[in-house]
Amino acid sequence: MFVYVYPPDKRKRDLDNILKVMQDAICDGLRIDDSYIVMVCAIRCQIVSGGMVEIIFTECNADEWIEEHGGCQTDRLMKFGFLTQDR
């Protein structure tokens, strides 16, 4: 489970406080036991107006995933409409 956290402002936030709530809520919604999650990777990203959390569940080698997809990327924000070319 990869969690990309885009905070709404510069206030301090603990990533671990976000993880448990997100994991429990999503697993409950998908009706899966959260014990199936064997790895959680939380990445603090750049500030986005209104804030955003992107969660990706994947069945793959974690090292390969991180190498291919990396951390926070501008194109990820553009994908969700939080950034445009002129910002």
PDB file with SEQRES, HELIX, SHEET and CRYST1 records, atoms N, CA, C and O in Angstrom:
SEQRES   1 A   87  MET PHE VAL TYR VAL TYR PRO PRO ASP LYS ARG LYS ARG          
SEQRES   2 A   87  ASP LEU ASP ASN ILE LEU LYS VAL MET GLN ASP ALA ILE          
SEQRES   3 A   87  CYS ASP GLY LEU ARG ILE ASP ASP SER TYR ILE VAL MET          
SEQRES   4 A   87  VAL CYS ALA ILE ARG CYS GLN ILE VAL SER GLY GLY MET          
SEQRES   5 A   87  VAL GLU ILE ILE PHE THR GLU CYS ASN ALA ASP GLU TRP          
SEQRES   6 A   87  ILE GLU GLU HIS GLY GLY CYS GLN THR ASP ARG LEU MET          
SEQRES   7 A   87  LYS PHE GLY PHE LEU THR GLN ASP ARG                          
HELIX    1 AA1 LEU A   15  LEU A   30  1                                  16    
HELIX    2 AA2 ASP A   34  TYR A   36  5                                   3    
HELIX    3 AA3 ALA A   62  HIS A   69  1                                   8    
HELIX    4 AA4 THR A   74  LYS A   79  1                                   6    
SHEET    1 AA1 3 CYS A  41  ARG A  44  0                                        
SHEET    2 AA1 3 PHE A   2  TYR A   6  1                                        
SHEET    3 AA1 3 MET A  52  ILE A  56 -1                                        
CRYST1    1.000    1.000    1.000  90.00  90.00  90.00 P 1           1          
ATOM      1  N   MET A   1       0.852  -1.163   0.000  1.00  0.00           N  
ATOM      2  CA  MET A   1       0.000   0.000   0.000  1.00  0.00           C  
ATOM      3  C   MET A   1       0.901   1.229   0.000  1.00  0.00           C  
ATOM      4  O   MET A   1       1.703   1.416   0.915  1.00  0.00           O  
ATOM      5  N   PHE A   2       0.771   2.060  -1.017  1.00  0.00           N  
ATOM      6  CA  PHE A   2       1.523   3.306  -1.120  1.00  0.00           C  
ATOM      7  C   PHE A   2       0.578   4.459  -0.826  1.00  0.00           C  
ATOM      8  O   PHE A   2      -0.503   4.542  -1.410  1.00  0.00           O  
ATOM      9  N   VAL A   3       0.972   5.340   0.065  1.00  0.00           N  
ATOM     10  CA  VAL A   3       0.144   6.471   0.453  1.00  0.00           C  
ATOM     11  C   VAL A   3       0.918   7.752   0.140  1.00  0.00           C  
ATOM     12  O   VAL A   3       1.960   8.021   0.739  1.00  0.00           O  
ATOM     13  N   TYR A   4       0.404   8.527  -0.793  1.00  0.00           N  
ATOM     14  CA  TYR A   4       0.997   9.818  -1.146  1.00  0.00           C  
ATOM     15  C   TYR A   4       0.141  10.890  -0.479  1.00  0.00           C  
ATOM     16  O   TYR A   4      -1.034  11.043  -0.814  1.00  0.00           O  
ATOM     17  N   VAL A   5       0.720  11.631   0.459  1.00  0.00           N  
ATOM     18  CA  VAL A   5      -0.016  12.629   1.219  1.00  0.00           C  
ATOM     19  C   VAL A   5       0.381  14.024   0.736  1.00  0.00           C  
ATOM     20  O   VAL A   5       1.536  14.433   0.847  1.00  0.00           O  
ATOM     21  N   TYR A   6      -0.603  14.738   0.200  1.00  0.00           N  
ATOM     22  CA  TYR A   6      -0.414  16.106  -0.276  1.00  0.00           C  
ATOM     23  C   TYR A   6      -1.138  17.028   0.711  1.00  0.00           C  
ATOM     24  O   TYR A   6      -2.351  17.208   0.596  1.00  0.00           O  
ATOM     25  N   PRO A   7      -0.424  17.614   1.677  1.00  0.00           N  
ATOM     26  CA  PRO A   7      -1.091  18.432   2.695  1.00  0.00           C  
ATOM     27  C   PRO A   7      -1.661  19.730   2.113  1.00  0.00           C  
ATOM     28  O   PRO A   7      -1.185  20.217   1.088  1.00  0.00           O  
ATOM     29  N   PRO A   8      -2.686  20.287   2.775  1.00  0.00           N  
ATOM     30  CA  PRO A   8      -3.299  21.522   2.285  1.00  0.00           C  
ATOM     31  C   PRO A   8      -2.529  22.785   2.675  1.00  0.00           C  
ATOM     32  O   PRO A   8      -2.765  23.854   2.112  1.00  0.00           O  
ATOM     33  N   ASP A   9      -1.607  22.665   3.640  1.00  0.00           N  
ATOM     34  CA  ASP A   9      -0.855  23.834   4.087  1.00  0.00           C  
ATOM     35  C   ASP A   9       0.434  23.366   4.764  1.00  0.00           C  
ATOM     36  O   ASP A   9       0.748  22.176   4.768  1.00  0.00           O  
ATOM     37  N   LYS A  10       1.171  24.314   5.334  1.00  0.00           N  
ATOM     38  CA  LYS A  10       2.484  24.021   5.920  1.00  0.00           C  
ATOM     39  C   LYS A  10       2.434  23.531   7.373  1.00  0.00           C  
ATOM     40  O   LYS A  10       3.482  23.276   7.966  1.00  0.00           O  
ATOM     41  N   ARG A  11       1.241  23.397   7.954  1.00  0.00           N  
ATOM     42  CA  ARG A  11       1.162  22.922   9.343  1.00  0.00           C  
ATOM     43  C   ARG A  11       1.780  21.537   9.473  1.00  0.00           C  
ATOM     44  O   ARG A  11       1.733  20.735   8.541  1.00  0.00           O  
ATOM     45  N   LYS A  12       2.359  21.266  10.634  1.00  0.00           N  
ATOM     46  CA  LYS A  12       2.972  19.959  10.876  1.00  0.00           C  
ATOM     47  C   LYS A  12       1.886  18.895  10.987  1.00  0.00           C  
ATOM     48  O   LYS A  12       0.861  19.100  11.638  1.00  0.00           O  
ATOM     49  N   ARG A  13       2.125  17.761  10.344  1.00  0.00           N  
ATOM     50  CA  ARG A  13       1.209  16.625  10.413  1.00  0.00           C  
ATOM     51  C   ARG A  13       2.036  15.341  10.509  1.00  0.00           C  
ATOM     52  O   ARG A  13       3.070  15.203   9.855  1.00  0.00           O  
ATOM     53  N   ASP A  14       1.573  14.425  11.320  1.00  0.00           N  
ATOM     54  CA  ASP A  14       2.247  13.131  11.445  1.00  0.00           C  
ATOM     55  C   ASP A  14       1.656  12.168  10.427  1.00  0.00           C  
ATOM     56  O   ASP A  14       0.446  11.940  10.405  1.00  0.00           O  
ATOM     57  N   LEU A  15       2.519  11.603   9.580  1.00  0.00           N  
ATOM     58  CA  LEU A  15       2.040  10.653   8.572  1.00  0.00           C  
ATOM     59  C   LEU A  15       1.418   9.415   9.208  1.00  0.00           C  
ATOM     60  O   LEU A  15       0.455   8.865   8.673  1.00  0.00           O  
ATOM     61  N   ASP A  16       1.953   8.972  10.342  1.00  0.00           N  
ATOM     62  CA  ASP A  16       1.428   7.754  10.954  1.00  0.00           C  
ATOM     63  C   ASP A  16      -0.011   7.914  11.431  1.00  0.00           C  
ATOM     64  O   ASP A  16      -0.750   6.931  11.495  1.00  0.00           O  
ATOM     65  N   ASN A  17      -0.418   9.131  11.765  1.00  0.00           N  
ATOM     66  CA  ASN A  17      -1.811   9.344  12.162  1.00  0.00           C  
ATOM     67  C   ASN A  17      -2.762   9.168  10.981  1.00  0.00           C  
ATOM     68  O   ASN A  17      -3.905   8.747  11.160  1.00  0.00           O  
ATOM     69  N   ILE A  18      -2.303   9.482   9.804  1.00  0.00           N  
ATOM     70  CA  ILE A  18      -3.123   9.357   8.599  1.00  0.00           C  
ATOM     71  C   ILE A  18      -3.217   7.892   8.160  1.00  0.00           C  
ATOM     72  O   ILE A  18      -4.267   7.441   7.702  1.00  0.00           O  
ATOM     73  N   LEU A  19      -2.130   7.169   8.302  1.00  0.00           N  
ATOM     74  CA  LEU A  19      -2.054   5.801   7.760  1.00  0.00           C  
ATOM     75  C   LEU A  19      -3.101   4.847   8.322  1.00  0.00           C  
ATOM     76  O   LEU A  19      -3.807   4.191   7.557  1.00  0.00           O  
ATOM     77  N   LYS A  20      -3.211   4.760   9.620  1.00  0.00           N  
ATOM     78  CA  LYS A  20      -4.124   3.784  10.231  1.00  0.00           C  
ATOM     79  C   LYS A  20      -5.567   4.053   9.830  1.00  0.00           C  
ATOM     80  O   LYS A  20      -6.307   3.131   9.488  1.00  0.00           O  
ATOM     81  N   VAL A  21      -5.962   5.313   9.874  1.00  0.00           N  
ATOM     82  CA  VAL A  21      -7.337   5.666   9.515  1.00  0.00           C  
ATOM     83  C   VAL A  21      -7.621   5.312   8.054  1.00  0.00           C  
ATOM     84  O   VAL A  21      -8.653   4.717   7.743  1.00  0.00           O  
ATOM     85  N   MET A  22      -6.708   5.678   7.171  1.00  0.00           N  
ATOM     86  CA  MET A  22      -6.886   5.395   5.742  1.00  0.00           C  
ATOM     87  C   MET A  22      -6.940   3.897   5.477  1.00  0.00           C  
ATOM     88  O   MET A  22      -7.824   3.411   4.772  1.00  0.00           O  
ATOM     89  N   GLN A  23      -5.996   3.178   6.045  1.00  0.00           N  
ATOM     90  CA  GLN A  23      -5.935   1.737   5.816  1.00  0.00           C  
ATOM     91  C   GLN A  23      -7.205   1.048   6.306  1.00  0.00           C  
ATOM     92  O   GLN A  23      -7.773   0.224   5.589  1.00  0.00           O  
ATOM     93  N   ASP A  24      -7.651   1.368   7.495  1.00  0.00           N  
ATOM     94  CA  ASP A  24      -8.859   0.750   8.038  1.00  0.00           C  
ATOM     95  C   ASP A  24     -10.092   1.092   7.201  1.00  0.00           C  
ATOM     96  O   ASP A  24     -10.906   0.219   6.901  1.00  0.00           O  
ATOM     97  N   ALA A  25     -10.225   2.361   6.829  1.00  0.00           N  
ATOM     98  CA  ALA A  25     -11.403   2.787   6.063  1.00  0.00           C  
ATOM     99  C   ALA A  25     -11.442   2.139   4.685  1.00  0.00           C  
ATOM    100  O   ALA A  25     -12.495   1.675   4.245  1.00  0.00           O  
ATOM    101  N   ILE A  26     -10.324   2.105   4.018  1.00  0.00           N  
ATOM    102  CA  ILE A  26     -10.303   1.536   2.669  1.00  0.00           C  
ATOM    103  C   ILE A  26     -10.509   0.032   2.701  1.00  0.00           C  
ATOM    104  O   ILE A  26     -11.285  -0.504   1.910  1.00  0.00           O  
ATOM    105  N   CYS A  27      -9.833  -0.642   3.592  1.00  0.00           N  
ATOM    106  CA  CYS A  27     -10.003  -2.097   3.679  1.00  0.00           C  
ATOM    107  C   CYS A  27     -11.431  -2.457   4.065  1.00  0.00           C  
ATOM    108  O   CYS A  27     -11.977  -3.442   3.569  1.00  0.00           O  
ATOM    109  N   ASP A  28     -12.038  -1.672   4.940  1.00  0.00           N  
ATOM    110  CA  ASP A  28     -13.428  -1.900   5.305  1.00  0.00           C  
ATOM    111  C   ASP A  28     -14.335  -1.697   4.090  1.00  0.00           C  
ATOM    112  O   ASP A  28     -15.241  -2.492   3.844  1.00  0.00           O  
ATOM    113  N   GLY A  29     -14.083  -0.630   3.338  1.00  0.00           N  
ATOM    114  CA  GLY A  29     -14.889  -0.348   2.144  1.00  0.00           C  
ATOM    115  C   GLY A  29     -14.738  -1.414   1.067  1.00  0.00           C  
ATOM    116  O   GLY A  29     -15.697  -1.730   0.363  1.00  0.00           O  
ATOM    117  N   LEU A  30     -13.533  -1.969   0.939  1.00  0.00           N  
ATOM    118  CA  LEU A  30     -13.281  -3.021  -0.047  1.00  0.00           C  
ATOM    119  C   LEU A  30     -13.636  -4.405   0.487  1.00  0.00           C  
ATOM    120  O   LEU A  30     -13.581  -5.399  -0.237  1.00  0.00           O  
ATOM    121  N   ARG A  31     -14.001  -4.450   1.767  1.00  0.00           N  
ATOM    122  CA  ARG A  31     -14.343  -5.706   2.439  1.00  0.00           C  
ATOM    123  C   ARG A  31     -13.199  -6.722   2.391  1.00  0.00           C  
ATOM    124  O   ARG A  31     -13.390  -7.905   2.109  1.00  0.00           O  
ATOM    125  N   ILE A  32     -12.001  -6.202   2.681  1.00  0.00           N  
ATOM    126  CA  ILE A  32     -10.843  -7.089   2.775  1.00  0.00           C  
ATOM    127  C   ILE A  32     -10.233  -6.927   4.168  1.00  0.00           C  
ATOM    128  O   ILE A  32     -10.375  -5.882   4.804  1.00  0.00           O  
ATOM    129  N   ASP A  33      -9.567  -7.954   4.620  1.00  0.00           N  
ATOM    130  CA  ASP A  33      -8.899  -7.941   5.915  1.00  0.00           C  
ATOM    131  C   ASP A  33      -7.588  -7.169   5.756  1.00  0.00           C  
ATOM    132  O   ASP A  33      -6.772  -7.511   4.900  1.00  0.00           O  
ATOM    133  N   ASP A  34      -7.377  -6.142   6.565  1.00  0.00           N  
ATOM    134  CA  ASP A  34      -6.168  -5.344   6.405  1.00  0.00           C  
ATOM    135  C   ASP A  34      -4.893  -6.099   6.779  1.00  0.00           C  
ATOM    136  O   ASP A  34      -3.795  -5.573   6.598  1.00  0.00           O  
ATOM    137  N   SER A  35      -5.017  -7.304   7.290  1.00  0.00           N  
ATOM    138  CA  SER A  35      -3.820  -8.111   7.551  1.00  0.00           C  
ATOM    139  C   SER A  35      -3.170  -8.591   6.254  1.00  0.00           C  
ATOM    140  O   SER A  35      -2.035  -9.068   6.278  1.00  0.00           O  
ATOM    141  N   TYR A  36      -3.873  -8.473   5.117  1.00  0.00           N  
ATOM    142  CA  TYR A  36      -3.296  -8.836   3.824  1.00  0.00           C  
ATOM    143  C   TYR A  36      -2.258  -7.814   3.357  1.00  0.00           C  
ATOM    144  O   TYR A  36      -1.450  -8.109   2.477  1.00  0.00           O  
ATOM    145  N   ILE A  37      -2.278  -6.633   3.935  1.00  0.00           N  
ATOM    146  CA  ILE A  37      -1.308  -5.615   3.561  1.00  0.00           C  
ATOM    147  C   ILE A  37       0.003  -5.931   4.262  1.00  0.00           C  
ATOM    148  O   ILE A  37       0.062  -5.967   5.491  1.00  0.00           O  
ATOM    149  N   VAL A  38       1.046  -6.157   3.488  1.00  0.00           N  
ATOM    150  CA  VAL A  38       2.330  -6.543   4.066  1.00  0.00           C  
ATOM    151  C   VAL A  38       3.339  -5.399   4.091  1.00  0.00           C  
ATOM    152  O   VAL A  38       4.372  -5.497   4.754  1.00  0.00           O  
ATOM    153  N   MET A  39       3.046  -4.321   3.377  1.00  0.00           N  
ATOM    154  CA  MET A  39       3.955  -3.190   3.367  1.00  0.00           C  
ATOM    155  C   MET A  39       3.160  -1.905   3.166  1.00  0.00           C  
ATOM    156  O   MET A  39       2.246  -1.847   2.344  1.00  0.00           O  
ATOM    157  N   VAL A  40       3.519  -0.889   3.921  1.00  0.00           N  
ATOM    158  CA  VAL A  40       2.904   0.425   3.763  1.00  0.00           C  
ATOM    159  C   VAL A  40       4.031   1.425   3.566  1.00  0.00           C  
ATOM    160  O   VAL A  40       4.975   1.479   4.354  1.00  0.00           O  
ATOM    161  N   CYS A  41       3.922   2.207   2.514  1.00  0.00           N  
ATOM    162  CA  CYS A  41       4.908   3.237   2.230  1.00  0.00           C  
ATOM    163  C   CYS A  41       4.184   4.577   2.197  1.00  0.00           C  
ATOM    164  O   CYS A  41       3.316   4.794   1.352  1.00  0.00           O  
ATOM    165  N   ALA A  42       4.534   5.470   3.109  1.00  0.00           N  
ATOM    166  CA  ALA A  42       3.910   6.794   3.157  1.00  0.00           C  
ATOM    167  C   ALA A  42       4.911   7.831   2.686  1.00  0.00           C  
ATOM    168  O   ALA A  42       6.053   7.864   3.143  1.00  0.00           O  
ATOM    169  N   ILE A  43       4.471   8.675   1.772  1.00  0.00           N  
ATOM    170  CA  ILE A  43       5.337   9.700   1.203  1.00  0.00           C  
ATOM    171  C   ILE A  43       4.661  11.052   1.352  1.00  0.00           C  
ATOM    172  O   ILE A  43       3.550  11.262   0.865  1.00  0.00           O  
ATOM    173  N   ARG A  44       5.343  11.964   2.028  1.00  0.00           N  
ATOM    174  CA  ARG A  44       4.828  13.327   2.168  1.00  0.00           C  
ATOM    175  C   ARG A  44       5.195  14.075   0.890  1.00  0.00           C  
ATOM    176  O   ARG A  44       6.357  14.106   0.485  1.00  0.00           O  
ATOM    177  N   CYS A  45       4.202  14.666   0.273  1.00  0.00           N  
ATOM    178  CA  CYS A  45       4.398  15.353  -0.992  1.00  0.00           C  
ATOM    179  C   CYS A  45       4.218  16.853  -0.835  1.00  0.00           C  
ATOM    180  O   CYS A  45       4.050  17.358   0.276  1.00  0.00           O  
ATOM    181  N   GLN A  46       4.253  17.550  -1.942  1.00  0.00           N  
ATOM    182  CA  GLN A  46       4.121  19.006  -1.898  1.00  0.00           C  
ATOM    183  C   GLN A  46       2.718  19.429  -1.506  1.00  0.00           C  
ATOM    184  O   GLN A  46       1.770  18.649  -1.603  1.00  0.00           O  
ATOM    185  N   ILE A  47       2.597  20.661  -1.068  1.00  0.00           N  
ATOM    186  CA  ILE A  47       1.320  21.226  -0.644  1.00  0.00           C  
ATOM    187  C   ILE A  47       0.402  21.373  -1.857  1.00  0.00           C  
ATOM    188  O   ILE A  47       0.824  21.808  -2.928  1.00  0.00           O  
ATOM    189  N   VAL A  48      -0.870  20.998  -1.657  1.00  0.00           N  
ATOM    190  CA  VAL A  48      -1.888  21.108  -2.696  1.00  0.00           C  
ATOM    191  C   VAL A  48      -3.104  21.785  -2.070  1.00  0.00           C  
ATOM    192  O   VAL A  48      -3.527  21.418  -0.973  1.00  0.00           O  
ATOM    193  N   SER A  49      -3.653  22.748  -2.750  1.00  0.00           N  
ATOM    194  CA  SER A  49      -4.829  23.443  -2.247  1.00  0.00           C  
ATOM    195  C   SER A  49      -5.940  22.446  -1.918  1.00  0.00           C  
ATOM    196  O   SER A  49      -6.341  21.658  -2.774  1.00  0.00           O  
ATOM    197  N   GLY A  50      -6.432  22.478  -0.690  1.00  0.00           N  
ATOM    198  CA  GLY A  50      -7.474  21.555  -0.270  1.00  0.00           C  
ATOM    199  C   GLY A  50      -6.948  20.229   0.232  1.00  0.00           C  
ATOM    200  O   GLY A  50      -7.688  19.480   0.870  1.00  0.00           O  
ATOM    201  N   GLY A  51      -5.679  19.913  -0.038  1.00  0.00           N  
ATOM    202  CA  GLY A  51      -5.079  18.655   0.376  1.00  0.00           C  
ATOM    203  C   GLY A  51      -5.570  17.470  -0.434  1.00  0.00           C  
ATOM    204  O   GLY A  51      -6.619  17.542  -1.075  1.00  0.00           O  
ATOM    205  N   MET A  52      -4.824  16.395  -0.410  1.00  0.00           N  
ATOM    206  CA  MET A  52      -5.198  15.194  -1.153  1.00  0.00           C  
ATOM    207  C   MET A  52      -4.384  14.015  -0.611  1.00  0.00           C  
ATOM    208  O   MET A  52      -3.231  14.172  -0.209  1.00  0.00           O  
ATOM    209  N   VAL A  53      -4.992  12.864  -0.611  1.00  0.00           N  
ATOM    210  CA  VAL A  53      -4.289  11.625  -0.301  1.00  0.00           C  
ATOM    211  C   VAL A  53      -4.541  10.679  -1.451  1.00  0.00           C  
ATOM    212  O   VAL A  53      -5.691  10.437  -1.820  1.00  0.00           O  
ATOM    213  N   GLU A  54      -3.483  10.145  -2.020  1.00  0.00           N  
ATOM    214  CA  GLU A  54      -3.588   9.160  -3.100  1.00  0.00           C  
ATOM    215  C   GLU A  54      -3.093   7.836  -2.535  1.00  0.00           C  
ATOM    216  O   GLU A  54      -1.998   7.765  -1.978  1.00  0.00           O  
ATOM    217  N   ILE A  55      -3.897   6.791  -2.678  1.00  0.00           N  
ATOM    218  CA  ILE A  55      -3.533   5.481  -2.156  1.00  0.00           C  
ATOM    219  C   ILE A  55      -3.506   4.484  -3.301  1.00  0.00           C  
ATOM    220  O   ILE A  55      -4.441   4.395  -4.097  1.00  0.00           O  
ATOM    221  N   ILE A  56      -2.420   3.743  -3.366  1.00  0.00           N  
ATOM    222  CA  ILE A  56      -2.257   2.750  -4.429  1.00  0.00           C  
ATOM    223  C   ILE A  56      -2.001   1.398  -3.772  1.00  0.00           C  
ATOM    224  O   ILE A  56      -1.047   1.235  -3.011  1.00  0.00           O  
ATOM    225  N   PHE A  57      -2.857   0.444  -4.073  1.00  0.00           N  
ATOM    226  CA  PHE A  57      -2.632  -0.937  -3.661  1.00  0.00           C  
ATOM    227  C   PHE A  57      -2.010  -1.653  -4.836  1.00  0.00           C  
ATOM    228  O   PHE A  57      -2.485  -1.526  -5.964  1.00  0.00           O  
ATOM    229  N   THR A  58      -0.967  -2.393  -4.592  1.00  0.00           N  
ATOM    230  CA  THR A  58      -0.319  -3.096  -5.687  1.00  0.00           C  
ATOM    231  C   THR A  58       0.239  -4.429  -5.194  1.00  0.00           C  
ATOM    232  O   THR A  58       0.621  -4.583  -4.033  1.00  0.00           O  
ATOM    233  N   GLU A  59       0.270  -5.346  -6.084  1.00  0.00           N  
ATOM    234  CA  GLU A  59       0.903  -6.628  -5.804  1.00  0.00           C  
ATOM    235  C   GLU A  59       2.153  -6.679  -6.666  1.00  0.00           C  
ATOM    236  O   GLU A  59       2.120  -7.101  -7.821  1.00  0.00           O  
ATOM    237  N   CYS A  60       3.244  -6.242  -6.081  1.00  0.00           N  
ATOM    238  CA  CYS A  60       4.491  -6.195  -6.839  1.00  0.00           C  
ATOM    239  C   CYS A  60       5.662  -6.097  -5.874  1.00  0.00           C  
ATOM    240  O   CYS A  60       5.484  -5.992  -4.661  1.00  0.00           O  
ATOM    241  N   ASN A  61       6.849  -6.132  -6.435  1.00  0.00           N  
ATOM    242  CA  ASN A  61       8.051  -5.940  -5.658  1.00  0.00           C  
ATOM    243  C   ASN A  61       8.162  -4.459  -5.308  1.00  0.00           C  
ATOM    244  O   ASN A  61       8.204  -3.617  -6.205  1.00  0.00           O  
ATOM    245  N   ALA A  62       8.210  -4.133  -4.038  1.00  0.00           N  
ATOM    246  CA  ALA A  62       8.211  -2.732  -3.599  1.00  0.00           C  
ATOM    247  C   ALA A  62       9.397  -1.954  -4.158  1.00  0.00           C  
ATOM    248  O   ALA A  62       9.238  -0.802  -4.563  1.00  0.00           O  
ATOM    249  N   ASP A  63      10.573  -2.558  -4.188  1.00  0.00           N  
ATOM    250  CA  ASP A  63      11.746  -1.853  -4.701  1.00  0.00           C  
ATOM    251  C   ASP A  63      11.572  -1.490  -6.171  1.00  0.00           C  
ATOM    252  O   ASP A  63      11.934  -0.390  -6.589  1.00  0.00           O  
ATOM    253  N   GLU A  64      11.020  -2.411  -6.953  1.00  0.00           N  
ATOM    254  CA  GLU A  64      10.784  -2.140  -8.372  1.00  0.00           C  
ATOM    255  C   GLU A  64       9.748  -1.032  -8.548  1.00  0.00           C  
ATOM    256  O   GLU A  64       9.903  -0.164  -9.407  1.00  0.00           O  
ATOM    257  N   TRP A  65       8.692  -1.061  -7.733  1.00  0.00           N  
ATOM    258  CA  TRP A  65       7.637  -0.042  -7.836  1.00  0.00           C  
ATOM    259  C   TRP A  65       8.204   1.353  -7.566  1.00  0.00           C  
ATOM    260  O   TRP A  65       7.964   2.283  -8.335  1.00  0.00           O  
ATOM    261  N   ILE A  66       8.946   1.493  -6.486  1.00  0.00           N  
ATOM    262  CA  ILE A  66       9.500   2.793  -6.125  1.00  0.00           C  
ATOM    263  C   ILE A  66      10.468   3.281  -7.197  1.00  0.00           C  
ATOM    264  O   ILE A  66      10.473   4.463  -7.540  1.00  0.00           O  
ATOM    265  N   GLU A  67      11.283   2.378  -7.723  1.00  0.00           N  
ATOM    266  CA  GLU A  67      12.215   2.763  -8.776  1.00  0.00           C  
ATOM    267  C   GLU A  67      11.474   3.257 -10.018  1.00  0.00           C  
ATOM    268  O   GLU A  67      11.889   4.231 -10.646  1.00  0.00           O  
ATOM    269  N   GLU A  68      10.381   2.586 -10.370  1.00  0.00           N  
ATOM    270  CA  GLU A  68       9.620   2.951 -11.564  1.00  0.00           C  
ATOM    271  C   GLU A  68       8.768   4.197 -11.349  1.00  0.00           C  
ATOM    272  O   GLU A  68       8.719   5.066 -12.220  1.00  0.00           O  
ATOM    273  N   HIS A  69       8.098   4.297 -10.204  1.00  0.00           N  
ATOM    274  CA  HIS A  69       7.124   5.372  -9.988  1.00  0.00           C  
ATOM    275  C   HIS A  69       7.643   6.511  -9.128  1.00  0.00           C  
ATOM    276  O   HIS A  69       7.125   7.625  -9.206  1.00  0.00           O  
ATOM    277  N   GLY A  70       8.632   6.260  -8.331  1.00  0.00           N  
ATOM    278  CA  GLY A  70       9.249   7.298  -7.534  1.00  0.00           C  
ATOM    279  C   GLY A  70       8.332   7.926  -6.504  1.00  0.00           C  
ATOM    280  O   GLY A  70       7.274   7.393  -6.167  1.00  0.00           O  
ATOM    281  N   GLY A  71       8.768   9.067  -6.019  1.00  0.00           N  
ATOM    282  CA  GLY A  71       8.011   9.792  -5.013  1.00  0.00           C  
ATOM    283  C   GLY A  71       7.013  10.732  -5.647  1.00  0.00           C  
ATOM    284  O   GLY A  71       6.418  10.414  -6.677  1.00  0.00           O  
ATOM    285  N   CYS A  72       6.830  11.867  -5.050  1.00  0.00           N  
ATOM    286  CA  CYS A  72       5.858  12.850  -5.520  1.00  0.00           C  
ATOM    287  C   CYS A  72       6.351  13.459  -6.828  1.00  0.00           C  
ATOM    288  O   CYS A  72       7.502  13.881  -6.935  1.00  0.00           O  
ATOM    289  N   GLN A  73       5.495  13.495  -7.785  1.00  0.00           N  
ATOM    290  CA  GLN A  73       5.872  14.005  -9.091  1.00  0.00           C  
ATOM    291  C   GLN A  73       4.848  15.015  -9.554  1.00  0.00           C  
ATOM    292  O   GLN A  73       3.656  14.883  -9.278  1.00  0.00           O  
ATOM    293  N   THR A  74       5.322  16.023 -10.258  1.00  0.00           N  
ATOM    294  CA  THR A  74       4.437  17.054 -10.773  1.00  0.00           C  
ATOM    295  C   THR A  74       3.359  16.463 -11.660  1.00  0.00           C  
ATOM    296  O   THR A  74       2.213  16.911 -11.616  1.00  0.00           O  
ATOM    297  N   ASP A  75       3.701  15.460 -12.469  1.00  0.00           N  
ATOM    298  CA  ASP A  75       2.694  14.883 -13.365  1.00  0.00           C  
ATOM    299  C   ASP A  75       1.572  14.184 -12.604  1.00  0.00           C  
ATOM    300  O   ASP A  75       0.460  14.068 -13.118  1.00  0.00           O  
ATOM    301  N   ARG A  76       1.848  13.714 -11.380  1.00  0.00           N  
ATOM    302  CA  ARG A  76       0.790  13.112 -10.571  1.00  0.00           C  
ATOM    303  C   ARG A  76      -0.238  14.182 -10.199  1.00  0.00           C  
ATOM    304  O   ARG A  76      -1.444  13.940 -10.246  1.00  0.00           O  
ATOM    305  N   LEU A  77       0.255  15.370  -9.827  1.00  0.00           N  
ATOM    306  CA  LEU A  77      -0.656  16.463  -9.482  1.00  0.00           C  
ATOM    307  C   LEU A  77      -1.435  16.930 -10.701  1.00  0.00           C  
ATOM    308  O   LEU A  77      -2.622  17.242 -10.598  1.00  0.00           O  
ATOM    309  N   MET A  78      -0.782  16.980 -11.847  1.00  0.00           N  
ATOM    310  CA  MET A  78      -1.465  17.388 -13.077  1.00  0.00           C  
ATOM    311  C   MET A  78      -2.552  16.371 -13.438  1.00  0.00           C  
ATOM    312  O   MET A  78      -3.628  16.737 -13.910  1.00  0.00           O  
ATOM    313  N   LYS A  79      -2.253  15.092 -13.209  1.00  0.00           N  
ATOM    314  CA  LYS A  79      -3.213  14.025 -13.500  1.00  0.00           C  
ATOM    315  C   LYS A  79      -4.530  14.252 -12.773  1.00  0.00           C  
ATOM    316  O   LYS A  79      -5.601  13.996 -13.324  1.00  0.00           O  
ATOM    317  N   PHE A  80      -4.451  14.736 -11.531  1.00  0.00           N  
ATOM    318  CA  PHE A  80      -5.648  14.950 -10.731  1.00  0.00           C  
ATOM    319  C   PHE A  80      -6.174  16.381 -10.810  1.00  0.00           C  
ATOM    320  O   PHE A  80      -7.114  16.736 -10.099  1.00  0.00           O  
ATOM    321  N   GLY A  81      -5.572  17.206 -11.672  1.00  0.00           N  
ATOM    322  CA  GLY A  81      -6.061  18.556 -11.888  1.00  0.00           C  
ATOM    323  C   GLY A  81      -5.670  19.552 -10.815  1.00  0.00           C  
ATOM    324  O   GLY A  81      -6.259  20.629 -10.731  1.00  0.00           O  
ATOM    325  N   PHE A  82      -4.685  19.212  -9.990  1.00  0.00           N  
ATOM    326  CA  PHE A  82      -4.270  20.139  -8.944  1.00  0.00           C  
ATOM    327  C   PHE A  82      -3.194  21.113  -9.431  1.00  0.00           C  
ATOM    328  O   PHE A  82      -2.960  22.142  -8.796  1.00  0.00           O  
ATOM    329  N   LEU A  83      -2.551  20.805 -10.531  1.00  0.00           N  
ATOM    330  CA  LEU A  83      -1.569  21.690 -11.132  1.00  0.00           C  
ATOM    331  C   LEU A  83      -1.863  21.803 -12.621  1.00  0.00           C  
ATOM    332  O   LEU A  83      -2.377  20.873 -13.243  1.00  0.00           O  
ATOM    333  N   THR A  84      -1.532  22.941 -13.168  1.00  0.00           N  
ATOM    334  CA  THR A  84      -1.613  23.114 -14.615  1.00  0.00           C  
ATOM    335  C   THR A  84      -0.244  23.527 -15.107  1.00  0.00           C  
ATOM    336  O   THR A  84       0.627  23.854 -14.301  1.00  0.00           O  
ATOM    337  N   GLN A  85      -0.035  23.520 -16.403  1.00  0.00           N  
ATOM    338  CA  GLN A  85       1.269  23.846 -16.980  1.00  0.00           C  
ATOM    339  C   GLN A  85       1.768  25.205 -16.561  1.00  0.00           C  
ATOM    340  O   GLN A  85       2.977  25.387 -16.413  1.00  0.00           O  
ATOM    341  N   ASP A  86       0.874  26.185 -16.360  1.00  0.00           N  
ATOM    342  CA  ASP A  86       1.310  27.548 -16.067  1.00  0.00           C  
ATOM    343  C   ASP A  86       1.580  27.822 -14.600  1.00  0.00           C  
ATOM    344  O   ASP A  86       1.964  28.945 -14.273  1.00  0.00           O  
ATOM    345  N   ARG A  87       1.402  26.861 -13.688  1.00  0.00           N  
ATOM    346  CA  ARG A  87       1.684  27.074 -12.249  1.00  0.00           C  
ATOM    347  C   ARG A  87       3.112  26.760 -11.931  1.00  0.00           C  
ATOM    348  O   ARG A  87       3.529  26.880 -10.779  1.00  0.00           O  
TER     349      ARG A  87                                                      
END                                                                             
